[in-house]
Amino acid sequence: METQTVKATNLKLKEFFVHQLRDIYWAEKKLFTALPKLQEAAGTPELRDAFGQHGHQAKTHVDRLEQVFGMFNEKVDSGKCAAIADIVEEGVDVIGATIEGSSQRDTGLIFAGKKAEHYKIATYTSMVNLAKNIGYHNVADILGETLAEDKAADAQLSKIAENNINYALN
């Protein structure tokens, strides 16, 4: 009886994992389409370059997630990620509410970018842990690559904020 309980629990955890996979897949696809707009709106070359790099990474992240769907024998599918949808909308709102080339705009774009990265870091950290717990260590390794890239992207945005955006405060 105990073995059946473990199998049922693992099945439910796998279903939950796939649900989260669909959520982050939608998020990465949304970011892939939104980042060029943020890149174009950024005032400093460093921020433009960062958003461009993050856009290329988002495509890599989408490709990795599609690979993970295959490892679970699941159809590649997505469910809307309301959190990322709202963060992207916030970034677009910043563009409309600020002056082109201003430190205010860049600061707002960095806020939106960091919010997206923090959401992704939380999601990928949890997914890596869950993948390990349900015995999908190869999936954990793949998602761990994305997690490391997102942590680096977050640190990059922080560095840009410290070095370039806060010039308006001096």
Summary of the structure (lengths in Angstrom):
residues: 170
radius of gyration: 18.0
end to end distance: 68.1
largest distance: 68.1
contacts: 537
relative contact order: 0.16
helix: 86%
strand: 0%
